Amino acid sequence: MKLSETTVKRSNNLQLMRFVAAVMVIFAHSYAISGSNLGSDYIDRHTNGLISIGGISVTLFFLCSGYLISKSIFRTDKFIDYIKARLIRLMPPLWFVVVLSIVLGAGITTVSLTDYFTNINTYKYLLNGLLLPIHDLPGVFTANKYGTTVNGALWTLPVEFACYIACYIFYKLKLLDKKRFCYTIPIVILVLIFEKQLPGLLGAMVRPCVFFYIGMLYYVYREHIELNIKIVPVAACLLIAAYFVPFLIKPAMLLLWPYILFTVWFAIPQCSDRMGKTGDISYGLYLWGFVVQQFLSHIFGGQMPQLLNFVLSLLIACVLATATFLLTEKPFLKKK
């Protein structure tokens, strides 16, 4: 079955895998945030940082986003309408989490409440709501073994928003046409080749942006991409084998991982609608996970058992994510 021939309008499989990916991000962060001697997950240690459970999960978010945004962009020609639709999805939950993080921080800060609420750095933290990452709050998490970062997961949001802008530019330049899109592929390959030479955050941005691009590619060439469930086990075995050959990890992730995901999302029977009856809480889970993990570590004196940090954080973050969806996402979805 070709990707363009799928009759799936709303993939429950995709929604389930987004939830699993958000859970895996919390699991990956639990090593460092809990103060575990291991420091990072098994895949990260085995590949010397080439790939990690958290990194794999983030690529899933960007891959599906690239596909879905490309699919929806043709319904919105005006830039203002396009950006408005993206911001409605992105910003209300983010602001909710940012503001509540400041309030919760006031309850554990080592400085006085007067100093906390008169400190300019407290209000600088609100810039996270404008997609400008600010990591610290005055006197918060100062004893945590991980450090004082309140919500390190937020760094991906400005990257995703930049991808939205890039997708619109592609659309206006007619690069989402399959005859023109191919001209951009050599540029992306060059970026991947020189990924390690790019400094700091710029280098970290490459992989999620490339997976967003691959999502766009799958949409552009959807009429030529054959999804075959019989290929998935072979692709999965090759992907696992690649983890034992360092120079194959990157090409395997770029070529095999997206194919496996798209086949699971659109070419196999969908899981039950009841799975997401309360709504899609994966975004809220991603937003809350890191904050909750840091708070729990603080409660335990700065560090705690890794597995306990993961389990407790997941339970609490699920409750908060559900509340976030009902209070900030669902009302705007109804308006849309």
N, C-alpha and C positions, 0 to 999 in steps of 0.2 A: 504494500500500500504506500502510495506517495503521500508525503506530508500534506500536500494541498488537498488530498482527497479525504482526509480525516473528517469524520462527522462530529468530533468532540468539540463542543462550543465552550464548555467550561470544564477543564480537566480537574477532577477530584484527586487524581494521582499526583498532579503537579502540586496541588494544595497540601496534600499529605507530605510530599517530599520537601516542600518549603518548611513545614513544621519540623520534620526530622532534622533538616539542615540547621534550623535555629537551635534545636536541642543540642546538636553536635558542636555548635559554636560555644555554647555554655560548657559543654564537656571539655572542649579543647582549652578554654580559658581557665578551667578549674585547676589545672596543674600549676600554672604560674601564680594565680591569685591566692590559692590556698597555702602557698609557700612550700609545695611539695619538693622534695629533693630531686625528683626527676625533671622538673622544670618545664617539660612539654610532653605532648602525647607521643605514642610509639612511632607513628609514621614520620613525625617531625624529627625525632631522634634518629630513626633508621636512615632517613634520606639527607641527614645533615642540614635540615632547614629548607630543602628544595621544595617540599610540599608538606602540608599538615592537615589534620582533620578540619580545623577551623578554616584553613585556606580553601580546601575542597568544597566546604559548605558555602563559603562566600561566592565561589565561582558559580554554584548552582543558582544563587539569587540573581547574579548579573546575567547569566545565560538566559534564564526565563524572562527577565526584564527586557533584554535586548530584543527578544522575539515578540513579546506582547506589545512593547512600545512601538516597534516597527509596524505591527499589525494595526494598531489603533491610530497611528499618525495620519493615515489617509482620510480619516473621518474629521480631522481638525486641520484646516488649512492655515488659519490665522495663528500667529505666534502667541499672542496674548491668551487665546483660548486654550492652546496647547499647554502652555506653562501653567495656566490656572488649574487645568485638570491634574497636572503632575503635582502641583503644590497642595491641592486639596487632599491628595492621597498621602503625601509625604509629611506635611508640616503639623497638622493638629495633634497626632500622637507624639511627635517629637517634642512639641512645646509642652505637652502634658507631662512627659517624663522629665524634661529639663527643669521645669518649675517645681515639680514635686521633689526632685533630687536636691534642690536648694533648700526646700522646707525640711526634708529628712536630714540633710547635712547639719542644719541648725541644732538638731537634737543630739548630735554626737561631737560637734566641734570642740576643740581644746581651747579655743579663744572664747571670750565672753560674747553673749548674744549682741551686746551693743557694738563690739568690735566686728562681729560677723556681719551684721546688717549695715554697718557704715563703711565696710571695706569695699573698695571699688572692684576688687577681684571677685566678690560675690556676684556682682551685677555683670561683670564680664562673662561669667559663666552662661548668661542668657544668650550670648552670641552663638552658642551651640544651636539655638533655635533658628539662627540665620545661616546655618551650615558653615560656621566658622569655628573649628574645634578649639575649645578651651578645656584643659584637662582637670584643673584643680579648683577646690573650694578652700577658703581659709580654715586651717586647723582640722580638716577632714581627712581621715585615714592616715594620719601622720605616723601611726605605729604599725601599719600594715606592712608585712614583708614585701608585698608586691610594689608598694609605693603609694603615692597620693592621688593617682589617676582615678577620677570618679567614674567615668564611662568611656573606656578606650575603644569600644565598638563603634562609636559615632564617627570615626574617621572615614568610614566607607560611604557615608551619606553625601558629602560634597562630591565625592568621586562619581557616585551614581547620578547626581544632578548634572554634573559635567557631561556624562554620557547622554542624558536627555537632550542637552543642548546640541551635542555633536550629531545625534540622530536627526534632529530637526534640520541641521545644516545639510546633512546628507540628503534629506528629503527635498529641500529647496533647490539643491544643486542637481537634483534628479539622479543622485548616486544610489538610490534605492531601486533603480532600474537594473535588471539583471545584466544588461549589456554594458553598463557603466560601472557597476559595483566591482567587477573583476579588476578594474584599474587600481583599486585601493588595496588589494591583497598584498602586492609586493611591499608597500609601505609598512603594513602591519608586520610582515615577516622581518623587515629590517629592524623595526622597534624591538621585536622579540630577540633578535640576535644580539642587540646591544643593550638588553635589559639590565644586565649586571653593571654596566658602566654609568647608568643613570643614578643620580644622587638621592639618598634618603627616601622621602615620601614619594617622589616622582617615580622611583623604581618600584615601590610597593604598589603604585597605581596601575602599572602596566598590565598585570595579570587579570584583575577584575575588568578593566576596560577592554582587554582582548576578548574575554568571554562574553561581554556585552556585544561586542562586534560579531562574534560567532553566532550569537542569537539573532542578530540582524541578518547575517549571511543565510541562516537556515530559513528565515522568512523570505528573503529575496529569491532564493533558489528552491523554494518549497515544492515547485512542480517537478523538480529533477531529483529530489532526495527520496529514496526508497527506504521506508521503515520496515524492517523485517525482524520479527521477534526471534527467529532462529539464529540471527547473527549476534544477538546480545550476549549469550553465554560465551561465545568465542571472544568477543570484544572484551568482556569482563575478565576472562582468563589472561588475555594479552596485557590488559591494564595492570592486573596484579603482578604479572611477570616483570613488567617494566620497572616496578619498584625495587627490583634487585639489580637493575642495570641503570646507574645514575643518568647516563646521557640519553636514555630513552624516556625518562619520566616526563619531561616537558612535551615532546611530540605526542606521547601516548595520551596525556591529559587533554591536549588540544584536539586530537582526532577522534579518540575513542569515547571519552567521557561525555561529550555533548551528544554523540549518536545514541549511547545507552540511555541517557536521560530523555531525549525526545521520543525514543521508541516506547519507553515506559510511560511517558506522559500521554501519548496520543495513539499508540498502536496496540495496546492491550486492554482488556476489560477494565472499566473504571471501578474504583472502590466505592463503597456505599456513600450516598449523600449525607447520611447521618453523621459521618466522620466530622464534618465541619458545620454541624447544625448551629453551634453557638457563634459561628463566624470564623474568619481566617485570622488567627491570633499570632501567626508567625512573625509579623513585623513587630508587634508589641513585645513578643517574647525576645526578639533580637535586641530591642531597645532597653528592656529591663534587665536582661541577664547579667551583664557586667556589673551594674550598680548593685544588684542584690548580692552578687558574689562578694563584692568588696565590703558591703555592710555585714554580711555573715562572718567574714574573716575578721572584721573589727570586733564583733561581739565575742569571738573566740580568742581575742587578745592579739590579733595580727596575723595569725596563721592557724590552720586547722587541717584535718585529714582531707585529702583530695576528693575521695568518693563522697564523703559527707557533704562537702561544699557543693558538689555537683547535684546530688539528690535534693537537698534542702533548697538550693537556689532554683532548681527546675520547678519544684512544687510552688514556691512563692511567686516566681516569675510568671507561671501559668495563670495564677489568680489575678495578678496585676495586669497581665496582657489581656485577659478577658475583660476586665474592667475598662482598660484603655480602649479596646475595640468598641465596647458598648457605648462609652461616653464620648469618644472623639472620632472614631472611624465610621461607625454605622450611621450616625445622623447625616454625615456628608455624603455617604454612599447613596442614601435615600434621595438626597437633593440631586445628585448626578442622575 
